[in-house]
Amino acid sequence: MADPAANEPSPAAVRPLPLLPAVRHRFADVGGLRVFYREAGPADAPVLLLLHGFPSASHQFRRLFDVLGTRYRLVAPDYPGFGHSDSPAPGEFDYRFDTLADVAEGFCKALGLDRFALYVFDFGAPVGLRLATRHPEWITGLVVQNGNAYEEGLSDLAREFIANRHGVEGAADRVRAILTPEVTRSQYEGGTADPELVAPDGWTLDQHFLDLPGRGDIQVELALDYHSNLALYPAWQEWLRTHRPPALIVWGRNDAFFTESGARAYLRDLPDAELHVFDTGHFALEEKLPEIAPLIDAFLARGRD
């Protein structure tokens, strides 16, 4: 008869696995809207609020949650019209960046978040910087990842996109033409040093949401409002100069939309900020998570001391 113990590894052969967080998937009621969010980490740990970009949702932070979710309280909502959050049709909800910031503000109040570091990426920058200027007392630090707030950070492609606005002939059709699988995929793989490190799940899930009934109309409305963000750049820069939040800036230098110049421009207003530029594209976490996550960990740990 076989000895059951013969199949058991010796204590010396058992290596402890790194701790992984329990990630909870919840909804918050914000003014009658069900806002989906992911949350992990100890309730009493320093908080990092993560604001996603276009055309994504909170799922873009899934791997970062696994790395940092046992040390910090990570909270990542989906905006209305994105991911798993409610998506009322335009006309039932006013899809502008001001109203996305209203929802983000209401979300923070609903969860009792009043002291946190803020991670802003892409669309998350205009949403998060609106939030920061409304409530500077909430912000303990700033992590900027390809989130633009300076004119010199706009590529020619970005300027063409921003030129689309209400009243411009053909603008809505030009925006709708980019809501395709090919363009969505290119936002993930474009500019990467090794596309094999970029999982296809991100752009596939993004496209699933984009293809849901009514979601294209929502994205058109937001795109036609993007120009409103540029008018607020001076106010956001003034907030940075005045409040000087501790800041970590991580940037994919091959971003087709937001150039490396936009990353370096932050240093004018935040001369003490930590800047790291990587040989990757727009969704820098997809390829460079092993390099970026330790930087975020160290940054948050300094704020904890």
C-alpha positions as CSV (number, residue, x, y, z in Angstrom):
1,M,0.0,0.0,0.0
2,A,1.4,3.4,-1.0
3,D,2.5,5.7,1.8
4,P,0.3,9.0,1.5
5,A,3.2,11.0,3.0
6,A,5.4,10.0,0.1
7,N,3.5,12.4,-2.2
8,E,3.9,15.4,0.2
9,P,6.7,17.8,-0.5
10,S,9.3,18.3,2.2
11,P,9.1,21.5,4.2
12,A,12.3,22.7,2.6
13,A,10.7,22.4,-0.8
14,V,7.6,24.5,0.0
15,R,8.1,28.1,-0.9
16,P,5.5,30.6,0.4
17,L,3.5,32.4,-2.3
18,P,3.3,36.1,-2.2
19,L,0.1,37.3,-0.6
20,L,-2.7,38.2,-3.0
21,P,-5.5,40.6,-2.1
22,A,-9.2,39.9,-2.0
23,V,-10.6,42.2,-4.6
24,R,-14.2,43.1,-4.0
25,H,-16.5,44.2,-6.9
26,R,-19.3,46.5,-5.7
27,F,-21.7,49.2,-6.7
28,A,-22.2,52.6,-5.0
29,D,-25.3,54.8,-5.4
30,V,-24.3,58.2,-6.7
31,G,-27.3,60.4,-7.3
32,G,-29.4,57.5,-8.4
33,L,-26.6,56.1,-10.7
34,R,-25.1,52.6,-9.9
35,V,-21.4,53.2,-10.1
36,F,-19.4,50.0,-10.2
37,Y,-16.0,49.9,-8.5
38,R,-13.2,47.6,-7.5
39,E,-11.7,47.7,-4.0
40,A,-8.9,45.9,-2.2
41,G,-6.8,46.4,0.8
42,P,-7.1,47.1,4.6
43,A,-9.7,49.6,5.5
44,D,-7.3,51.6,7.5
45,A,-4.5,51.6,5.0
46,P,-3.5,54.7,2.9
47,V,-6.0,55.1,0.0
48,L,-5.2,55.3,-3.7
49,L,-8.1,56.3,-5.9
50,L,-7.5,55.2,-9.5
51,L,-9.2,56.9,-12.4
52,H,-9.2,55.1,-15.7
53,G,-9.0,56.3,-19.2
54,F,-10.6,55.9,-22.6
55,P,-12.0,53.5,-23.8
56,S,-11.3,51.5,-20.8
57,A,-12.7,51.0,-17.2
58,S,-11.4,50.0,-13.8
59,H,-10.3,46.6,-15.2
60,Q,-7.2,48.3,-16.6
61,F,-5.9,48.3,-13.0
62,R,-6.5,44.6,-12.4
63,R,-2.8,43.6,-12.2
64,L,-1.8,46.6,-10.2
65,F,-4.5,45.5,-7.6
66,D,-2.8,42.1,-7.3
67,V,0.6,43.7,-6.7
68,L,-0.4,46.5,-4.3
69,G,-3.8,45.5,-3.0
70,T,-2.5,43.9,0.3
71,R,-0.6,47.1,1.3
72,Y,-2.9,49.9,0.4
73,R,-6.6,50.5,0.1
74,L,-7.1,50.7,-3.7
75,V,-10.4,52.0,-5.1
76,A,-11.2,52.2,-8.8
77,P,-14.6,53.2,-10.1
78,D,-16.0,53.0,-13.6
79,Y,-17.5,56.3,-14.9
80,P,-21.1,56.4,-16.1
81,G,-21.1,55.1,-19.6
82,F,-18.0,52.9,-19.0
83,G,-17.4,49.4,-17.8
84,H,-20.1,48.0,-15.5
85,S,-21.5,51.3,-14.3
86,D,-25.0,52.6,-15.3
87,S,-25.0,54.0,-18.8
88,P,-28.1,56.2,-19.3
89,A,-28.5,57.5,-22.8
90,P,-27.4,61.0,-23.7
91,G,-30.4,63.2,-22.9
92,E,-31.0,61.2,-19.7
93,F,-27.5,62.1,-18.5
94,D,-25.3,65.0,-19.6
95,Y,-22.1,63.4,-20.7
96,R,-19.4,66.0,-20.2
97,F,-16.2,66.0,-18.2
98,D,-17.7,68.3,-15.6
99,T,-20.5,65.8,-14.9
100,L,-18.0,62.9,-14.8
101,A,-16.2,64.9,-12.1
102,D,-19.5,65.4,-10.4
103,V,-20.0,61.7,-10.2
104,A,-16.4,61.1,-9.0
105,E,-17.0,63.7,-6.3
106,G,-20.3,62.0,-5.3
107,F,-18.6,58.6,-5.3
108,C,-15.9,59.8,-2.9
109,K,-18.5,61.2,-0.6
110,A,-20.6,58.0,-0.8
111,L,-17.6,55.9,0.3
112,G,-16.3,58.5,2.8
113,L,-13.1,59.0,0.9
114,D,-11.6,62.4,2.0
115,R,-7.9,61.7,2.2
116,F,-6.2,59.8,-0.7
117,A,-3.5,59.7,-3.3
118,L,-4.9,60.2,-6.8
119,Y,-3.9,58.1,-9.8
120,V,-4.8,59.8,-13.1
121,F,-4.5,58.3,-16.6
122,D,-5.9,59.7,-19.9
123,F,-9.5,60.7,-19.2
124,G,-8.7,60.3,-15.5
125,A,-6.6,63.4,-15.6
126,P,-9.4,65.9,-16.5
127,V,-11.7,64.1,-14.1
128,G,-9.2,63.9,-11.3
129,L,-7.8,67.4,-11.6
130,R,-11.3,68.8,-11.5
131,L,-11.8,66.8,-8.3
132,A,-8.5,68.0,-6.9
133,T,-9.2,71.7,-7.6
134,R,-12.6,71.3,-5.9
135,H,-11.2,69.5,-2.9
136,P,-7.5,70.1,-2.5
137,E,-7.8,69.0,1.1
138,W,-8.6,65.5,-0.1
139,I,-5.3,65.0,-2.0
140,T,-2.3,63.5,-0.3
141,G,-0.3,62.8,-3.5
142,L,-0.6,62.5,-7.2
143,V,0.4,59.6,-9.5
144,V,0.3,60.7,-13.2
145,Q,0.5,58.1,-15.9
146,N,0.0,59.5,-19.4
147,G,-2.5,62.0,-18.1
148,N,-2.0,65.3,-19.8
149,A,-2.5,68.8,-18.4
150,Y,-0.2,70.9,-20.7
151,E,-0.6,72.1,-24.3
152,E,2.8,70.8,-25.3
153,G,1.7,67.3,-24.3
154,L,-0.8,67.1,-27.2
155,S,0.4,65.3,-30.3
156,D,-1.0,66.3,-33.7
157,L,-3.2,63.3,-33.5
158,A,-4.6,64.5,-30.2
159,R,-5.2,68.0,-31.6
160,E,-7.1,66.5,-34.5
161,F,-9.3,64.6,-32.1
162,I,-9.9,67.6,-29.8
163,A,-10.9,69.7,-32.8
164,N,-14.1,67.6,-33.0
165,R,-16.8,69.4,-31.1
166,H,-20.5,70.2,-31.3
167,G,-21.2,72.4,-34.3
168,V,-18.3,71.2,-36.4
169,E,-19.5,69.4,-39.6
170,G,-18.7,65.7,-39.5
171,A,-17.3,65.7,-36.0
172,A,-19.5,63.0,-34.6
173,D,-18.9,60.8,-37.6
174,R,-15.1,61.2,-37.2
175,V,-15.3,60.2,-33.5
176,R,-17.5,57.2,-34.2
177,A,-15.0,56.0,-36.8
178,I,-12.4,55.4,-34.1
179,L,-14.6,53.2,-31.9
180,T,-13.5,50.1,-33.8
181,P,-11.6,47.0,-32.8
182,E,-8.6,48.0,-34.8
183,V,-8.2,51.4,-33.2
184,T,-8.9,50.0,-29.7
185,R,-6.2,47.4,-30.1
186,S,-3.8,50.0,-31.5
187,Q,-4.2,52.1,-28.3
188,Y,-2.8,49.1,-26.3
189,E,-0.1,47.8,-28.6
190,G,1.0,51.1,-30.3
191,G,4.4,52.2,-29.1
192,T,5.2,49.1,-27.1
193,A,8.6,47.7,-27.2
194,D,7.3,44.1,-27.0
195,P,3.6,43.6,-27.9
196,E,3.7,40.0,-26.7
197,L,3.7,41.4,-23.1
198,V,0.3,43.1,-23.8
199,A,-2.6,40.8,-23.0
200,P,-5.4,40.9,-25.5
201,D,-8.0,40.8,-22.8
202,G,-7.8,44.6,-22.2
203,W,-8.7,45.8,-25.7
204,T,-11.2,42.9,-26.2
205,L,-13.1,43.8,-23.1
206,D,-13.0,47.5,-24.0
207,Q,-14.4,46.8,-27.4
208,H,-17.2,44.6,-25.8
209,F,-18.3,47.6,-23.8
210,L,-18.0,50.0,-26.8
211,D,-20.2,47.8,-28.8
212,L,-23.0,47.7,-26.3
213,P,-26.2,49.5,-27.4
214,G,-25.9,53.2,-26.8
215,R,-22.3,53.2,-25.7
216,G,-21.0,54.7,-29.0
217,D,-23.3,57.7,-28.6
218,I,-22.0,58.2,-25.1
219,Q,-18.4,58.2,-26.3
220,V,-19.2,60.7,-29.1
221,E,-20.7,63.1,-26.5
222,L,-17.6,63.0,-24.3
223,A,-15.2,63.3,-27.2
224,L,-17.1,66.4,-28.5
225,D,-16.6,67.9,-25.0
226,Y,-12.9,67.1,-24.7
227,H,-11.9,70.7,-25.7
228,S,-13.4,71.9,-22.4
229,N,-10.4,70.4,-20.7
230,L,-7.8,72.6,-22.4
231,A,-9.6,75.7,-21.2
232,L,-8.9,74.4,-17.6
233,Y,-5.2,73.7,-18.1
234,P,-4.1,77.1,-16.5
235,A,-6.3,76.5,-13.5
236,W,-5.0,73.0,-13.0
237,Q,-1.4,74.2,-13.4
238,E,-2.1,76.9,-10.8
239,W,-3.4,74.3,-8.4
240,L,-0.2,72.3,-8.9
241,R,2.0,75.3,-8.2
242,T,0.0,76.4,-5.2
243,H,-0.5,73.1,-3.4
244,R,2.6,71.3,-4.6
245,P,1.3,67.7,-3.9
246,P,3.9,65.0,-3.8
247,A,3.9,63.6,-7.3
248,L,5.1,60.5,-9.2
249,I,5.0,60.9,-13.0
250,V,5.3,57.7,-15.0
251,W,4.9,58.0,-18.8
252,G,5.1,55.9,-21.9
253,R,7.2,58.0,-24.3
254,N,5.7,56.5,-27.4
255,D,2.1,57.5,-26.6
256,A,0.4,58.5,-29.9
257,F,-1.8,61.1,-28.1
258,F,0.2,62.5,-25.1
259,T,3.8,63.2,-25.8
260,E,6.8,63.0,-23.5
261,S,6.9,66.8,-23.4
262,G,3.7,66.7,-21.5
263,A,5.3,64.6,-18.8
264,R,8.2,66.9,-18.5
265,A,6.0,70.0,-18.4
266,Y,4.7,68.9,-14.9
267,L,8.2,69.7,-13.5
268,R,7.7,73.4,-14.2
269,D,4.9,73.4,-11.5
270,L,6.1,70.4,-9.5
271,P,9.9,70.7,-9.5
272,D,10.2,68.1,-6.7
273,A,8.1,65.5,-8.6
274,E,9.7,62.1,-9.5
275,L,9.6,61.5,-13.2
276,H,10.2,58.2,-15.0
277,V,9.8,57.7,-18.8
278,F,9.5,54.3,-20.3
279,D,9.9,52.9,-23.8
280,T,6.2,51.9,-24.2
281,G,2.9,53.4,-25.3
282,H,-0.3,54.8,-24.0
283,F,-1.4,52.0,-21.7
284,A,2.0,51.8,-20.0
285,L,0.9,49.5,-17.2
286,E,0.1,46.8,-19.7
287,E,3.8,46.3,-20.7
288,K,5.8,48.0,-17.9
289,L,3.9,46.9,-14.7
290,P,7.0,45.2,-13.3
291,E,8.9,48.5,-13.5
292,I,6.1,50.9,-12.6
293,A,4.5,49.0,-9.7
294,P,7.6,49.2,-7.4
295,L,7.8,53.0,-8.1
296,I,4.2,53.4,-7.0
297,D,4.7,51.3,-3.9
298,A,7.8,53.3,-2.9
299,F,5.9,56.6,-3.5
300,L,2.9,55.5,-1.4
301,A,5.2,54.2,1.3
302,R,6.9,57.5,1.6
303,G,3.6,59.2,2.2
304,R,2.8,56.6,4.8
305,D,5.9,57.3,6.9
